[in-house]
Amino acid sequence: MKRKIILILVWVIVGVAASAQEKRMAVVEFSTAYLRLKPDYESPLETQELMGTVVEITAEEGYWREVITPQPYKAWCTDQGLVEMTKEELKAYQEAPKVIYQELYGHIHTKPSAKSPTICDLVGGDVLRMADPSRKLKGKWTKVMLPSGKTGYVPSKELKHHNGFVSIAMGEGSAESISPEVTEAIIAQAERLLGVPYLWGGMSAKGVDCSGLVRIAHIMNGILLPRNASQQIKCGDRVDLKDLQRGDLVFFGTPATDEKPMRITHVGIYLGNNRIIHSSHRVRVNSLIPEDPDYYENAHRLVAAIRL
């Protein structure tokens, strides 16, 4: 009898351990989920995450969910911005044909008409399932599906087929990771955001911070970078500041000393001819030359650059 009780306890412990190892997964439903430091609307914004992104739920408090994103980042968002899925549901979601939204801002409509009511908004980089996988992006409208299963219509010209992202994580990538053609497309995407206000934690046309601008410009071209400037500098190849090329990522901060490592506080994209595009107060283009009228006031803090 005693042996039987021990065996039962062992199986219970094993069962609990197995359950603890099962991850709770979800997909972002909002066009931009606002992830905060704490489960409170008054808590600082840490970052934004885009529709269609798969996240892991690690804790909950009321209607708040703590999630780990692919950025990587751990922060809190509300449950209505997520669609929790089983392992099987997530597999089906990941394998379904998808499209990525190409404009800066738009909407999903209830019918194939701009005059019909909207279901929700969209921002550039949002990923959607095709409601009719057999159809291609032909015709004026494409029927799409939200993570929750709701369906609606988006102008076909605002979508592009999406076959996943190329991820360049910290310690990965090289000067040959991105072709010259993609580099130009990344710069063009960043330039489309000119004038968008600076928003700490922002990563969309609704507002961007410096590393958010860099990241969304790459996302729109199928490339995933880490979220923060301090992480982005650890990707690709370090290049000499005297040998900058168009498309290099340039970093600002304080140089390393014998006592302290280099500290990165800002990032931008080099455009050539000593000019950068970056998000500082707003997305803008500035010169690195002190004599120029549009000189970036913190250009003297340029400390490093990488090439992807």
Rosetta blueprint (number, residue, H / E / L):
1 M L
2 K H
3 R H
4 K H
5 I H
6 I H
7 L H
8 I H
9 L H
10 V H
11 W H
12 V H
13 I H
14 V H
15 G H
16 V H
17 A H
18 A H
19 S H
20 A H
21 Q H
22 E L
23 K L
24 R E
25 M E
26 A E
27 V E
28 V E
29 E L
30 F L
31 S L
32 T E
33 A E
34 Y E
35 L E
36 R E
37 L L
38 K L
39 P L
40 D L
41 Y L
42 E L
43 S L
44 P L
45 L E
46 E E
47 T E
48 Q E
49 E E
50 L E
51 M L
52 G L
53 T L
54 V E
55 V E
56 E E
57 I E
58 T E
59 A E
60 E E
61 E E
62 G L
63 Y L
64 W E
65 R E
66 E E
67 V E
68 I E
69 T E
70 P L
71 Q L
72 P L
73 Y E
74 K E
75 A E
76 W E
77 C E
78 T E
79 D H
80 Q H
81 G H
82 L E
83 V E
84 E E
85 M E
86 T L
87 K H
88 E H
89 E H
90 L H
91 K H
92 A H
93 Y H
94 Q H
95 E H
96 A L
97 P L
98 K E
99 V E
100 I E
101 Y E
102 Q L
103 E L
104 L L
105 Y E
106 G E
107 H E
108 I E
109 H E
110 T L
111 K L
112 P L
113 S L
114 A L
115 K L
116 S L
117 P L
118 T E
119 I E
120 C E
121 D E
122 L E
123 V E
124 G L
125 G L
126 D L
127 V E
128 L E
129 R E
130 M E
131 A L
132 D L
133 P L
134 S L
135 R L
136 K L
137 L L
138 K L
139 G L
140 K L
141 W E
142 T E
143 K E
144 V E
145 M E
146 L L
147 P L
148 S L
149 G L
150 K L
151 T E
152 G E
153 Y E
154 V E
155 P E
156 S H
157 K H
158 E H
159 L E
160 K E
161 H E
162 H E
163 N L
164 G L
165 F L
166 V E
167 S E
168 I L
169 A L
170 M L
171 G L
172 E L
173 G L
174 S L
175 A L
176 E L
177 S L
178 I L
179 S L
180 P H
181 E H
182 V H
183 T H
184 E H
185 A H
186 I H
187 I H
188 A H
189 Q H
190 A H
191 E H
192 R H
193 L L
194 L L
195 G L
196 V L
197 P E
198 Y E
199 L L
200 W L
201 G L
202 G L
203 M E
204 S E
205 A L
206 K L
207 G E
208 V E
209 D L
210 C H
211 S H
212 G H
213 L H
214 V H
215 R H
216 I H
217 A H
218 H H
219 I H
220 M L
221 N L
222 G L
223 I E
224 L E
225 L L
226 P L
227 R L
228 N L
229 A H
230 S H
231 Q H
232 Q H
233 I L
234 K L
235 C L
236 G L
237 D E
238 R E
239 V L
240 D L
241 L H
242 K H
243 D H
244 L L
245 Q L
246 R L
247 G L
248 D L
249 L E
250 V E
251 F E
252 F E
253 G E
254 T E
255 P L
256 A L
257 T L
258 D L
259 E L
260 K L
261 P L
262 M L
263 R E
264 I E
265 T E
266 H E
267 V E
268 G E
269 I E
270 Y E
271 L E
272 G E
273 N L
274 N L
275 R E
276 I E
277 I E
278 H E
279 S E
280 S L
281 H L
282 R E
283 V E
284 R E
285 V E
286 N E
287 S E
288 L L
289 I L
290 P L
291 E L
292 D L
293 P L
294 D L
295 Y E
296 Y L
297 E L
298 N L
299 A H
300 H H
301 R H
302 L E
303 V E
304 A E
305 A E
306 I E
307 R E
308 L L
